[in-house]
């Protein structure tokens, strides 16, 4: 992130102790106390700023030093560079109780802006914001000649209006609105004069400045805007740029009655009345109140910007500025139409033409976002169908520009911010989740938290299954997008893919028709309602699993899965819950092979399987055949231990007539046989590289499940007791060649002993292992004489007695 030299300086600054810092502060004080502080004072202040800003905690400075920094900042004769450094150091120490700064007697606007920058970060504990605002407006009201001072003043005013708009009086609001009108509409159209050095060759017959030009080089024939160009600019032109930068925020804050000052009835009447539009446009603007006049001039300014954006810029910087100004202009128009619906019909024609011009230009896709938001907000009032605009936006932009991190973030923020505008009609958003996931797959670190908030709005019963498949295949999607960029014929100044992997072996193989169909499904733009088995694609893209972007995406998937299940459990019925449970079992053995990805996902899937069982306990009976197939395979123990433990626990907990009357003795017997066979197989087999040992936690869960099933059927108790005795004996006979260490074997032995002891008292075993719903009542835990504490104490004594008989 930093160069070696910069890292060294930061390290030295962080290592300075308080004693050394105080000595250095004394040196700074001596330098600032000179009549004319020189370069040594500048160098010392730069070093002090580095020291106080290099750490995240506040460094302690001597009071003498802090007071002198404030004095230097407020001194009218102090050089500007010293004042800038003093303000920066004081800001780093904010909030500060020992601050005595005040802007009441500051005359220069440039100095006021520096003092205000310190006061406005104090947290408004002493009404600093109000004080700064009043000082700023006093300077604004002084009607001093428009010089450099007002350029420093506007950022202060903008900050105050954002922090505390309620502190401004009506006359101050009107004053700033009038000044903004002047700066926006009546800035000079002549270029500024170049500043001469005043040397020998300077002459009063210097060349007169020419008119400002457009971005395409043509002479400007209309008023000055932020898109006007020139060699030098006048002060009012700089104020024009600053005024536009704060215009939208000022319009929002200076409207005391909210987004619209009209009642609902009046608004609908205005929106449907042509006469109101004619009367609004025919009114002489100079007769309007200041706020309405500012809206009128803001509308003209935005129209002028849209006209200037049609010109072909000669420089790339101007082309980028055109895009940024178009975005801001559309946002300002949105505010104007919300505050005054009479602007709506004048704006519609402009934005329809703008959208028609930009929808085919991928380079200007950023501008489509505020346009789409505008039509979402006002489409119904203006009888405009916004669905076609949204359809184009969601189908093309993520597909073609997923690799742009700025656009990806803005696109997802647009989706989140526009949720209230969609209302109950979220179909387009839900159908487009495969395209939205492309943005997530390629930019997972910055977008994960955004999608965690967005997922609840995307999930519904119709797309839940397809979406879960897509989330599990998200790292594979990242690899496929990387592959797509490598195969793209479009040239780029720098590769957009992961350059650490030069030529993956799958590059040519991906052209095979058998893989093309799978790639097209993975890269689809909308939900298809179908699910494809992507195992061949996982194998094809295996060489790309080590790409940094793929690994980053894999790290985000567990968090996204948690958010998905939190949302889907709110809409899932019994049928969908069963489908999701089956999908978890199926996909637990079919994941893209990224380092540590499978283990992380299994932890989430296993916990969510239990959550689904708790939501719909009958699924254990309804999916008995599928669950038997899952637990009947020894391979599942080694590759999917966490999932197997969850399935076994769910069987032991919910395979009971108390949860589902359809549960039969035959089902219980079949599960017991399958689990018994599985447990015997994994404990008897020798671990190897191909078949690692079974975790003792899984063995403990399997034994507990067998005990639970036996406690519900008296006929099974002898069989399970015999099996547990064998398990205890096996765990006792540990040797250096044994599959388990002494600690693991001890845990298995202890669990087997506890379960055997419980089965000696079938009624207690059933009560402890399969408690009724009444046990959840508080009285079972408060009253020591009730059944539960008594049973637990009895079992504890028996377990301790039995454990004492074990050989040491």
N, C-alpha and C positions, 0 to 999 in steps of 0.2 A: 504493500500500500504506500509506504514512504520509501525514499531512497535511504541508502545506508547512512549517509551524512545526517539526514533529518532524524532517523531513528536514534542515532548517537546523541544528538542535541536534546531530543525529548527524554531520553534515558537520564542524561545528566541533570536536566531540569527536575525530574521526578525524584532524583536521589539527594537533592539539596535539603539539608536538615534545617530545622527552625533557627538554630543559632547562626548558621551561615546566612540564612535569609534576612535575619535582623541586621547583620553587619552590612549586607548589600543594600537594605533599605536606608541605612544611615548614609551610605554613599550617594544614593539617589536624592536624599533630602539635601545634601550639600550641593549637589549639582543644580537642583531646581531653585535653590536660594540665591544663585548668582543673578546679577542684574540682567544679563543676557545669556541664558542657557544655550550652549552650543551643541556641536555634534556629539560630544561625550554624553550629554543629557539624553539625546535621542537614542543613542546606543544603549544606555542604561535602562531606559524605559522599555525598549524592545525586549531586552533580556528579562526584565521584571514581568512583562506580559507573558513571555514564554513560560516562566516559572509558575505563574498563577493559573495559566490555562492548560498546563500539561497534565494536571491531575483532576480527578472527578470530585475531589473534596476541596473545601475552601481553605486556602492558605492564610495564615494569620500575619497581618502586616502591622507595623507600629502605627499608633494613632497619629503621631506626627507626620508620618509618610502619607497616610490616608488624607489627613487634612490638607497637606500641601498639594496632593493630586487634585483635590477639589478646587483649591485656590488657583492653581495653574489653569485648570479647565475654564474657570469663570473669568480669568484675566483677559481684558480686551486686547492687550498688547502682546499676548503670548503667541508664538508661531503656530500655525494651523496643525503642523505635524505633531507637535507636542500635545496639543489639545486632543487630537484623535487618539493618541496613545494613552493619555490620562483617562479618557472616557472608556476606552476598551478595557483597561485594567479595573476600573470601578465597576463596569458591567460584570466582569468575571467574578467579582466578590459579592454580587447581589444575590439575595436581599441582605442589606446591611443595616444594623441598628444605629451605627455611629455616623450615618450620612446626614450632612447638614446642607445639602445642595438645595437651591431654589432658583426657579426661572423667573421670579418676579421682576428682577432688575436687569435681566439680560436684554440687550438692545439688538444685537446682530442675530438674524435668523439662522445663520450658519452655526453660531454658537448655541442658539436655542435648540437646534436639532441635536447637538451633541449632549447637552444637559438633559434634554428630554429622553434621549436614548438610555441614559442611566436611570432616570426617575421612573420610566415606564416599565422597568423590569423589577421594581421593588415589591410588587404584589398589591399595590394600592392600599397599603396599611394606613397611610396618612392622607388619603385622597389625592395622591400624586397625579392621577390621570385627570381629574377635574382641573387641578392647578395648571398642568401643562396645556390642556385644551383652552382654558381662558387666556393664557399668555399667547398661544398661537393665534387665536382669533383677534386679540388686541393688535398684533402685528398686521394681521390681514385687514383689519378695519382702518389702519393708519393711512391707507391709500398712498403708501410710499411708491416711488417709481419702480416699475417692475424690473428688478434686477436679479442678480444671482441669489439674493436672499430668499426670494419666494420659491426657488427651486429646492432649497433645503427645507422649506416650511411645509410643503404639501405632504411629504411622507409622514411628518408628525401629525398633521391633521387627519390623515387617513388612518393612522394607528389609533388615535383617540376615538374616532367614530366607530371603529371596530370594537374597542375595549369598553367604551362607555358612551353609547349614542344618546342616552337619556340625560347626559350632563349638558347638552347643547340647548341653548334657547332658540326660540322660533326665529328671532331676528338674525341669529348667527347661522342657522340653517339656510335662511333665505339669502344671506350674504354670500355664503360659499356657493350656493346654486347659481347666483348671478355671475360670480367670478368664473365658475366652471363653464358657463355658457360663453363668456368672452374668450376664454382660453381655447375651448374646443372649436368655436366657429370663426373667430376673427383673428387668428394668428397670422403673422406676416407671411406673404407668399414669395418674398425675396430671401435669398440666401444670406447667412450672416457674414460679417467681415472677418477675415483672418486676423488673428492677433499678431502684430509685428513686434520684433524684438527692440525696435527703437534705435537700431544701429546707424552706422554712417550711410548705408545705402537705402534706408527707408525714406520714402518720399510721400508728401501729401497727395501726389497724383497717382495713388494706387488704383488698381483696376476696380471698378465698381462691381459689387456682387450682382449676379444674374438671378433669374427666377428659379424657384425650386423645380425639380423634375419628377416625373413618374418613374416607377421601377423599370420601365422599358426604355427610359432615356428621353421620352417626349416631355416637352415643357408643360408644366401643370397649368390647366386652365380653370381649375376650381379651387376651393379652399384647402388649406394645409391640413394633412392628417399624419398619423404615425407612419403611413406608407409613402409619404413624400420623401424624396431624396435630395441631397445636396452635399457640397464640400464642407460647408460650415453652417451652423444653425444659430438663430437668434434666441434670446432668452424666452420670448413668448412661444416660440416653437418647441423649446424643451418643456415648457409648462403645458403645452398642448399634449405632448406625449404622456406626461405625468397625470394629467387630468383624465385621459382615456384609461390609464391603468387603474385609477381608483373609481371610475364612473359607476361600474356595476355595484360595488360595495356601497357607494354613497346613495344610489337609487334605492337599494334595499333598506338601508338604515334611516334614510330621511323621509320614508313614507310612514307616518305615525299610525295609519289605519291598516297596516298590513299590506299583503300583496295587491289587494284591490280595495279602493275606497267606496266601492259600490255595493249596494244590497244585491242579493241574488236575483231579484225580480228586475232591478234596473240593469244588471249586467246582461241578462238574457235579452232584454229589450234592446240594449245597445248593440249586442252581437247580431241581432236580426234586423237592425234598422239601417238602411242605406242613408237616410236623412241625417242620422247622427254622425256618420262618417263624413258626409259633405259639410256639415256644420263645423266639425272639428278641424277639417283641413282648410276651411275658408276663414277661420278666425285669425286675425292678425296676431302673429306670435309675440310682438312686443307688448300686447295688451294682456297677455296671459300672466298668471301668478308665477313667481320664480320657479317653483318646482315643476309646474306644467311646461313652462318654457324650456327648462332643462331637458325634459323628456322629448320635446319636439326637436331640439337641437341634437340630442343623442340619437334620435331616429335618423335624422339627416346624416349625421356622422357615420352611422353604421351602413346606410345606403351607399355613401361615398366609398367606404372601405370595400364593399362588395363589388362596386364598379371597378375600383383599382385592382381587385384580385383577378379580374379577367385579363389583365395585361401580362405579357410574358416577361418575367424578371430576367435581367441580364446577369445577375449574380446569385449564387446559391443561397447566400445569407438572406437576400431579399425574398427569394422564393419561400424559404422557411418562415420568414416574418409574415408573408402573406397568409400562410396556413394558420399561424398563431392568431393573427388579427381576425381572420374569418371565424375561428372558434369563439373568440371573445365577443365579436359583433353579434353572432347568433345568440349567445347567452344574454347579452344586453337586450336584444329584441324580445327574448322570452320574458325578461323582467318587465319590460315596457308593456307587453300585451297582458301580463297578469295584473299590472297596476291600472292600466287604462285600456279596456277592450276596443276602444276606437282605433287603436293602432293595428288591430288584428288583420283587418282586410287589406290594409296597405302592405303589411308584412308578408301575407301569404303568397302573393304573386312573386315577390323577390325570392323567397325561400324555395318555392317550387322550381323556379328557373335555376337557382343555385344547386338544388339537389339533382336536377336533370343534367347539369353540366359536370357535377362531381362524381356521380354514381359510377361512371366508367373509369375514373382516375384513381387507381389504387394508392398512388402517392399522397392523395389528399383525404385518405379514409378517416383521419382524425376529425375532420369537419363534419362528417356524416353523423357522428354521435350527438352533438348538440342539436343538429337538425332533426334527428329522430326523436329526441327528447321534446323538442318544440311541438312536433306533430302529435306526440303522445299527450301533451298537456292541452293542446288547443284543437286537436283534430275534430273532436265531437262538436265543439262550438262552431267550427268553421265548415262542418259537413265534409271533412276530408278523411279518406280512409287511410289510416296510418299503417295498416297491416302489410301492404305491399312494400312500404319503405322499410319496415322492420324485417320483413322476409328477406329482402336484398341484403340488409346489413348483417343479419345473423348467418346467412348462407355463404357470403363471399369473404367478409373481412377476416374472421378467424382462420379460414382455410388458407388464405394467401399471405396473411401478415402475422401469423402466430409467433414468428421469430423476432418481432419488434417488442422489446420489453415495455417500453413506454405505452405503446398502443394497447398491449395486452392488459396492463394495469388499468388504463382508462376505460377499456371496454368492460371489464368486470365491474369497475366502480359505476359505470353507466347502468349496468344490469341491477346492481344493488340499489342505487339511488332512484331508479325508475320503478321499483316494485310498487309503490303506492299508485303510480300512474297506470300500471297494468290492471289494477283492480283485481277482479276475479278471473280475468281472461289471461292466464299465464301459459296458454297452449303453445305459443310460438317459442317462449323461453324454455318450456319443458321439452319440446320436440328438438330443440337445438342443442341439447346438452352434449352430444358427441363433438360438435364443433367447439363448444366452450371448453371441453376437456383438453382440446389441443393447446389452448392458451395455458391451461394448468400444467399439462405434461411438459411443455417447453420452458415454463417459467415458474416451476413449483415453489422455490423458496419464498419469493415475495407474494405469491398468490394463494398460498395454502390457507392463511387466516381469512382471506376474502371468500374463498369457496366454502369454508366451514360455516360462514354466515349465510352463504347463498344456497347451500344444498337443501335446507328445509323447504325452500320455495320450488326447487326443481323436482323433488321426489313426489311421486304419486303411485297409486297401485298399478297403473298401466305401464309405467316405465321402470319400476323398481328393480325387476330382475335384470333387465338390460343394463341399467345403470350400475348395478353391483358388479356385473361382468366387466363393464368398462373401467370401473375403479380398480379392480384386481389386475387388469391388463394395462394400467396406466404407464408403468415403466416400459412395457413393450410398445406402447403408442409413442413414447419418446424416442425409442430406437427407430421406429418406422418413420417418424418425421425427420430424423437425422438422415436416414436412408433416402427419403424423398428429396431432401435438399441436395444430396450428393448426385442424385440422378437428374436433377433439374437442369435444363439447358440454359437457364438464365444466368448470365455472368454477374459476378459480384466483386467489389473492390477487395473485400476480405471474406474468407469462407465463413458461412454462418453455422457450419456444423463443427463437431468436436475434432480439432486438428491433431489431437494426440493419437488418434487412430487413423493412420494414413489411408490404406486401402483395405477395408474389411473384406473377408473372403465371401461374404454374403452379397456383395454388390452385384455381381453378374448373376448369381443364382436367383436373385429376387425377380429377374425378368422372366423366369419360368411361368407359364400360364397357370400352373397349379397353385402357385403362391400369389399370383396377381389378384385372384378372387378374394383371398383372405386379407390381403393388404387393402383392397378396396373396401371391404367390410370394416376393417379397423379404422380406416381413414374416412369413413362416411361422414356426411355433413349433418344428417338428421337421424333421429331414432327410427329404426327400421322395424321394430317389433319382433325381430328374429335374433337368434343367438347362434354364432358359429364356433366350432371347436378350433381354437387357435394353437393347439399343441404343435402342429408342424411349423407354424410361424415362430413360436418360441424357440424351436430348434434352429430355424434358419437365422434368426437374429441373435443367437447366442454369442457370436464374436463381439457384438456391440454392448454387451451387458456391463463391461468395465468402463464405458464412457462416463465422464464425471456428471453429465447432465442426467443420464439414466439412473445413476446411483443416488443423486439428489432427489429425483422424483420418487424412487423406491422408499426413501426415508420419510416422505410426506404421506404415503398411502395409509399407514396405520391410523394417523390422525383423521384423515378423510373418512376412513371406514367407520370410526367411532361416530363422527358427525352424521354419516349416512344412516346408521342403525338407530341413532337417537331420533331421526326424523321419520324413518320408515315404520317404526313401531307405533307411531301415532296414527297411521293410516292402514295398517295391515289387519286383514281379517284372518280367519282360520286357514283358508285356502292359501293365501299369500304367505302366511307364516310357515306353512308346510313346505311350500316351494323354496322359500329362502333357506330353510334348514337343509333341504336336499342339496341346494346349490353350494352351501358351505362344505358339506361332505365331499361333493364332487370336485370343487375347485381347490380344496386343501391339498390335492395331489397333482394339480395342474396349474403351476405358477411359473412365471418367467424367472429364470435362474439368475438372479442378481445376488451378490454377496450379502448374507444375513437377511435378505428380504423374506425368505420363506419362514424363518423362525419368528420374525416380527409380526408377520401377517397371521401366522398360526395362533399367536397369543391373543390377537384381537378376535379371530374367528371362533376360537374355543370359548372365550367369554361371551361372545354374542350368541353362540348356539345355546348356551345356558339361559341367556336372557329371553330368547325366543321360546324355550321350553317353559320358562316361568310365565310368559305371556299367554301361551297356549299349551298347557300340560298334556292335552290329548294327543299331541303330535307323536309322542313316543309310541302310543298304541296304533295310531293311524299310519305311521311310517315304520312299523315293526320289521317288515321284510327288508327294507333298505338299511335299517340300523343293524340288523343281524348280518347282512353282507359286509357292512363296514367293520364290525368288530370281529368278523370271522377271518380276517386276513392278518397274519403275523407281520407283514410288511408295514401295515399302518402303525404298528407300535414304534418302529424305529424312525420312520419318516414323518409321522404325524402324531407324536406322542401326546402333545397338548390336546389335540382334537379327540383322540381316543379317550383320554381321561375325562373330558367333558361329556362325551357320549355315554361312557360307562356311568358317570355320576348321574346323568339325567335318567338313565334306565333304572338305576337303583332308587332314585327319588320319585319318579312319576309312573313307573310300571306297577300300578296298584289300582284296585277297584275303587279306592277312595278318591282317585283323580278321574278315572274313566271306568264306567260300568262295563264297557266292552272288553276290559282286560280279562284274559282267560288263564287258566292254570297251564294250558299248553304253551302259551306265549312265554310265561314265566319260566317253564322248563327249558324251552328252546334257548332263551337268553342265558340261562344258567349254564347249560351245556356249552354254548359258544364261548362264554367268558372263561369257563373252567378250562376248556381246551386251549384257548389262547394263552391263559396265564401259565399253564403247564408248559406250553411250547417255548415261551419267551424265557422262562426261568431255567429250562433244561438245556437250551442251545448255548453254545460257546460264542462269545462275541468275537467279531472279526472286523476287518476294514470295511467289508461289504455289508456286514450285519452287526452294527454296534449294539452294546448292551442296552437293555430296557431300563429306563430311569426308575429308581425305587419309588418315586412319587406315583408313577403309573401303576406299579404293582400294588401299592397301598390302596389306590382307588379301586382297582379291580377286586381285591379281597373284600373291601368294604361293601361293594355292590353285591357280591355273592352273599355276604352276610345279610344284607337288607332283603334280598329276594328270599333267602331261607327263613327269615323271621316272619314272613307273611304266609309261609306254607310249612306246617309242622313236619310234613313228610320229607322235606329237603334238608332239615337240620342235621341229621346224622351224616348225610353225604358231604355237606359243606364243612361240618366239624372235622371230618376225616381229612378233607383236603387242606383245611387250615393247619391241622396238625402236621401234615407233610410239609407244608410251607415253612412252619416254624422249625421243623427238623432240618430242612434244607438250609435255612438261614443260620442255624447253629453250627452246621458243618462247614464253616468257611475255612479255606486253606489258601496258601499263596497262589495256587493256580485257579482259585475260585473267580467267578465273573464279577463278584462284588467285594468292595472293601469292607473292613470291619464295621465302619460307621454306617454304611448303607445296609449291611446285613443286620446290624443291630436295630435299625429303624423298622425293617421288614419283620424281624422277630418280635419286636414290641407290639406292632400293630396286629400281627397274627394272634398273639397271646390275649390282647384286649378283646378281639372279636370272638375268640373261643370262649372266653369268660362270659361274654354277653349271651352267647347261644346256650349256655348252661341254664339260663333263666329265660325261656322264650317270651314270656309276657313282658319282662323288663326290656328284653332286646327289641321287641316290637315298639314298645313305648319310647325307647331312647332313639332307635334308628329310624322309626317311621312315626313321629309324633303327629297327633291330630291337630287340626286348626285351632283348637281351644288352647293349646300350649302358648300361642301367641298372646293370650290375654295376660294382663299385668299380674293377676293374682297368683299365677303359677310361678312367678319369679319373686314376689314380695313375701309371700307366706311360707315360712320354713316348714310348716307341717303339711303342705300340699304335696301332691304326688311327685312332681318333677324333682325338686331338691332332694327328697327322700330317696328316690330311685338313683339319682346321680351319686349320692353319698354311698349307697349300698354297693353300686357298681365299682366305685373308686376303691372301696375297701377290698372287694374281691379281686380287682385287678392288681392292687398292691400285694395282696397275699399270694396270688398266682405268680407275679413277677419275682417274689422272694424265693420261690421254689426253683427258678431257672438256674442252671449252672452258671457260675461267674465266668 
